[in-house]
Amino acid sequence: MTTLIAWTSHDQERFAALHVASDSRISWGSSIHRWDAGRKIFATRSTPDIWAYSGDVLFPALVLSQLMSASDAGLLFDEHSTAQDRHDITMDALRSSFQRRHNAPDRTFTIMHASRDGEKAGARPRLWQTSFDHRTSRWKDEETEIGDQPHLVAVHGSGSTSLKKEARRWEQSNIGGTSRSIYSAFCAAISSGADPLSGGAPQLASIYPQGSAVTAGAVHDGRLYLHGLPINAMADSGRIEWFDALFQRIDPQTLKVRAGAARHAKPKLS
């Protein structure tokens, strides 16, 4: 299950954002038995850290919500911690929690940890991919190299093949090589139904050169969604940003492109 991706955007060859996106479908063996509103991305409000998962749902979803709450309460990371420090603490917490399982079935999963060192001109994005293989009962933890141009950094889940195919189509269009082409390809792959185990509304969170991680809402099928949950527009809906499938910033009250925001036309695809 799941289509999970991470990609970067750059502004004048300088790091501008590290994005993480996922679908919202949780399934039990097939697309017939599914829930299209499951949270898969967890972004902290206190540090530039995002966690997301693919594969098994139960352990990752529960432990990542605990990590996020502990971080937001100031109980997980020191204020002077580096991205590597925070990842090491994350790994210790994951392993410690996993060892507290008793007679529980093992399932394979991958957890993505996006982070950042430094700020502003000195900002450096970091990304780790941690997996547990139920066949060998072994953990694997690797840092992924991030280049200096907008590109798809990581892809996980059952929808990986369909996402890569769609990404190639958008890459060959007149907006190929842009951050928005990657997100649009992701949304197109999910909506196509090519992977029956991926579906529901997109989920999105980002790390920018300054500040903590930022959660965004998605406009999907004419409605607002946050972490896969349908949301009715309220007076405070503008406290977070909302994006449509073309990566346009949307006014949550009108569901139209925000005043002053860039408008993106859908390109012709081969």
N, C-alpha and C positions, 0 to 999 in steps of 0.2 A: 504494500500500500504506500501511498504518498508520492508526491513529486516535490522535492526540496532542492532549492538552489541558493547559491550565493554569488554575487557579482559586484564589480566595482564601477564607479563612475569617476571621471576626472575632469577637471576644469583647467584648461591651458596647461595640460601635462602635469597637473598637481592633483593629488588625491582629494576627491570631493565627497565620496560616500562609499560605504560598504553596505550593501543591501542583502537581506535574507528574505526569501519568499517561499511560501508553502501553500498547498491546497488544504482543504478542511475535511476530507473524507477519512473516516475510520471504518474499516470493514472487517468482517469476521468470515474469512474463507472465500468470499466471493462478493461481487458488487451487489448481489441481491440483499445480503445482510450488511447493512451499512448505516452510518450516521454521518451526515454531511455538515456537522457543526462542531467538530472536535478541535480544540486548541493545540497547535503544534509549535508555535513560536513564543518565546518568553524573553522580553527585553527589560532590563533593569532601569529604574528611574534615578539611580544613584551613581552608576558607573557606565562606561561605554562597553557594555557586554550584552550579547544576545546568545541565547541557546535555542536550538531547534532539534527535532528528532525525526527519524524515519525508521520503519521496521516495527518492532514490538511497541505497543502503546503504553501498557500499564506502568511499568517501572519508569521509563523516561518522563512521561507526562506528570507523574506524581512527584518525582524527585526534582524535576526542573522547576515546578511551581514552588517547592520548598526553597530551592536555591534563590529564586527570584525574591521571595518574601524576606529571606534572611538578608539578602543584599540590600533591599530597599529599607530595611530596618537598621542598616549600618552594623550588622552582626557578622558579616562574612568577610569583607575585605577591609584592609587598612587604607586610609585615605591617600597614602603615598605608594600604594602597591602598583607594580607594573602589570602589563598584560600577561607576562609570563607568571608572575606571582599569582594573579587571579586564576589563571588556568591551572596551576599546580593545586591551588585550593579547591578548585572545581573537581579535579581528578580525585583528590583525597576524599571529598564529600561523596562523590559517586561511588567509589569503591567501598567506603564505610557504610553507606546506606545499602548497597547491594548485598553486603555480607550479613545484613540483618534480615534477609529473607530466609524463611524456613519451610522446607518441603514445597517450594514454589517452582512451577515449571520454568525452564530457561527458554528464552526466545532471543533471536538475533536482533540487534538494533544498532543504529548509528546516531551519535549526538554531535551536532555541529556547534562549535563555540567561536563566535566572531567577537573581536575585541579591537582595541586601539592603544598604541603607545603615543605619548606626546600630544601636543595640541597645535592647532593652526598650521603654520608653515612646516612645523616639525612633526605633524601627525603621521603616524605609520599604522596602516591597518594590519591586523593579525587574524589568522583563521586556523583553527584546529579541528580535526575530524577524529572522533573517538568511537570505536566500535567494540561490541561484544559479540563473539561468535559462539552460539549455543552448541555447535558441534565439537568444538575444542575447549570450550569454557575459558577462552583466552581473550584478554583485552588488547586492543591495538590503538595507539595514540600517535597521531602524526600531524605536524604543522604543514599547511599548504602554502606554497610560495605564491605571493601576489605580485603581479607585474605592475608596470607604470602606465598601462593603457586600459580603457574600459574593456572588460572581458568577463566571461563566465568562469568563475573560480572553482566552483564545485557543484556537482549534481548527484543526488541520491534518490533512492526509492524505486518503486515499480514503474514509475512514469519516466525514468531516465531516457529510455530509447526514444519515446515519442517527443520528449522535450528537446533532445539534441537534434532530431530531424526537423522540428519546427524552427529551432534556433538557426539552423543552416538556411532555411528559406528566408527568414528575416535578415540574416547577415548578407544575403545576396541582393537585398532591396536597396533603395536609395538612402535608407537610414541605417544601413549596416554599419557596425562599429560603434554604435551609440548605446548608452545604458538603457534608454527607453526601448530599443529594439529587443533587448534581452527580456525585459519584463513583459512586453507585448507578446513575444514568442511564448513565454511561460503561460500567460493567460490563454492564448490561443490553443496551446497544447492541452490544457485542462478542459477547456470548453469543447474541444473536438471529441472527447470521449474515447480517444485512441487507447488510453489506459483506463480500463473500467474500475480500477482500484483507486483512482485519483478523481476528485471532483469537489463540488461545493465552491464556496467563495474563496478567492485568494486571501492569504494573510501576509503581512508585510511589516518589517522593522528595519531600521537603518542606523548606522553609526556615521556621524559626520566628523569633520576635523576638530570640533570643539563640543564639549558638553557630554551628557549621558546619552545612552541609546534612546531612540525615538520609535514609538509604535505608531503606525499609520492605519487608517481604515481603508476599506475597499468598496468601490461601487461596482456591484455585480447584479446583472439582470434587473437594473432599474431600482435597486435597493442599496442601503448602507449595511455594511457588515464589519464587525470587529472580532477578530479571532474566530471567524466562522459563524458568529452569532448575529442574526438580523437585528438592526438597530433602527429605532424610529428617531428622526431628527428632532433635536431639542435645542433650546437656546444656547446650551453649552457645547453643541456638537462641533463648533468651530475650534475647540481647544486642541484638537488634533487635526492633522492633514488627512485628506481623503483623495485617493487616486482611482482613476478608471483604468480600463485595459490598455489604453494608449499612454499611460503614465502621465496623464494630465491631472493637474490639481483641480479638484471639484468642490464647488460650494455645496455643503450638505443640505442646505435648505432648498435649493433649486435643482440640484443634481446636474448643474451645468458648469462649464469651466469657470473657475474663479476669475473675478475681475483682475486684470493685470497679469494673469498666469499665461504661460506659453500654450499655444494651441498646436496640437500634433495631428496631422492628417494620416490616415492609414495608407501605407504605401502599397504599390502593386506588387504582388507576390507571384513568383514563378510557380 
